[in-house]
């Protein structure tokens, strides 16, 4: 389901392959989410990709129509984070804060194409309830193999003893860049990735923080 964003979210490609399974409801994000809730209520598994900044326009529908009823609706959140050339009105900087306050919602953040693929397969085939997957505009690939994904699991991507950097999504690439700079100065860096942002695995962060001097 797309609110007039078939090209921006590549739904036009899917629509050519499955024309009866793709719906463009026009520039009406609120209606798109309520439409998804109705489909989920009758047993379908709707997938509704929205730009992060456009997801805000359906805040109430996501909260009341999807989350309070704990319906299985999959929200790929496109353009999450800073979007650069897309302009000021498209900055996706609020979705973590408002999605993580909604009951029954799960929020994921992918750091690679492989991980996003694994998340999408999990969200559709295994999860039960509302779930959002954030991904940025542009490439976020690191030298790490991050194609693996298990809900709630923390991954140690690099071992180190002085500093721990906890990162998710596109910030994993930035964490790797920071680690290179620090290690050139003799600082040992550990990197832990949390692909599941909400619910937050606090125990994993505490465990990873043991025996280091600083946590970022």
N, C-alpha and C positions, 0 to 999 in steps of 0.2 A: 504494500500500500504506500502510495506516495502523494503528498500534497503539492502537485505541480513541479516536482523535482526529479523527473525520470532520467534526465541526462546527467545532472549534477551528482546523483547517487547511483548512476549506471543501471537504473531499473529498465532503461530502454533496451539494454542487451537482454535482460531476463524476459522482458515483455515479448521480444521476437521469438524466443524459445517457448514460452508458456503464456500466450496471449490471454487465456481465460483465467489466469491466476495472478495477474497484475492489475491493480486498480489505481488510477490517477483521479483523485477526488477534487482536484483544483486547489487553489491557494486557501486552504482551510485546515490548518493543522489540528485544531480542536476537534473538528468533525472526523478527521482521519483517525485520531486516537480513539474516539468513541465508537467509530465504525469497527476498529480493531477489537475493542472490548466486546462488541456485539458478536463478532465472529468467534472470538475465544469462548464466549459463553455457550455457543452452540457446538463447540468441539473442534473448531479449526485452530491452527497455530499461526496467527498473523505475525508477519515481520514488517515493521514500519521504520525504514531508515529516515532519519531527520537530521539536518544540520543541528548542532548543539544550540545555536542561537534561535533556531526555529522551534526547537523542542520547548523552549520557554513559553511560547504562545499556546501551548497545550498543557500547561502546568496543572490546571484544575482538573482537566479530563484524565490526565495520567494518574493523579492522586485519587480522585473519587471513582472514576469509571473503571480503572484498571487495578490500582494497588489495593484499595480498600476491599475489593472483591477477590484479591489474590488470583487474578486471571493470568493465564500463560500468554503474554504478549512479549515479543522480542523487539527491543529498541536498539538497532545499530545507530550510534550517535556519531555522525560524521562531522568533520571540521571541529573536533574537540581540541581546545587550547587556542593558542595564537595562530591566526590564519594568514597573516601577512597580506598578500595582494588582494584578498577578498574584501578587505576594508574593515573599518571600525565597527560597523553594525553586525559583523559576522564573527566577532571574537567569541570563541566558545569557552568562556572562563567561569561559567556559573553552574554547569550541569552537575559536577560532583557535589557541590554544597546543597542543591535543592533535591536531587534524586536520592541522596543518602538520608534524607529526612522522611522519605515516604515509606509507609509500612509495607513489608513483604518484598521490597525492591532489592535486587542484587545489582551491583555495579562492577563491571570489569573494565580493564584498560589494557589494550594490546600493544606490545612493543615490536611486533613484526607481522608480516603477512601470514606466515605460518601459524603464529599464535592466534591471530584473528580467525583464521580458518578453523582451528581447533575450538575456539570459543563459540563460533557460530554453530558448529556441529553439536557442541554440548548444549547450547541455549535452546536449540530446536528439538533435539532428540532425547535429552535427558532431564533438563531442568523442568520444574513445575512451579510456575508463578512468573511475575513480571521480572524482566532482566534487561539491563542496558549494557552495551559494549561500546566503549569510547575508542575512537581512532582519529588521528590528526589529518590535516591536509599535508600531503607530501610523505616522503620516505622517512622511516625511523629506524632502519635496520642497523644493528650493531654487529660486532664480530662474534657475539654469543649465539648459540643455537637456542632460540626461545620458542620453538614450535610446540613444545610440550605445554599442557595446561591441565590442571586439576583444581576444581573450585576450592578456594580458601588456602591453597598451598603456597608457601613461600619458597623461592628458589635462590640458592646461593650461586651467583653467576661468577664471582671472583673471590678468592680467599685473601685475607689480609689481617693485620694485627693492630694497626694504629687507629684507623678511621673506618667507620661503617657508613655507607650510603644506602639508604632504603629508597627504592625508586619503583615507578610503575609507568607503563605506557612509553610515550616518546621520551620521558626523562631518563630512561635507562641508557639511551645513547649519550645523553649529556653526562650521566654518571660515569660512563666509560671514558669520556673525554677528560673529565675532572681527575679520574684515577691516573690517567697517563701523565697529566701535569704534576700531580702530587708525587707520584713514584719517581719522576725525574729529579725531584728534590729530596728523595730518600724517605718518603712517607708511604707506609704500607696501607693499602686500601682494600677493604672488603665490600662487595656489592651484593645486596639482597634485593631480589625483585618480588614485588607483590602484585601479580596480575589481578587479584581480587581486591578492589578498593573497599567495597562494602558488601557484607559485614567485614570489618577489619580484623585480621588475625593478629591481635595484640601479643599473644604468647610468642608468635614467631619473631616479632620485632624485639621483644625482651630477650629471647634466646640468642638471636643474632648479635645483640648488643653486648653480650658477655665478653670480657677481656679486651675491649677496645677503649680508647681514651675519649673518642668523640663520635657522636651519632648525628648524621645529617638526614 
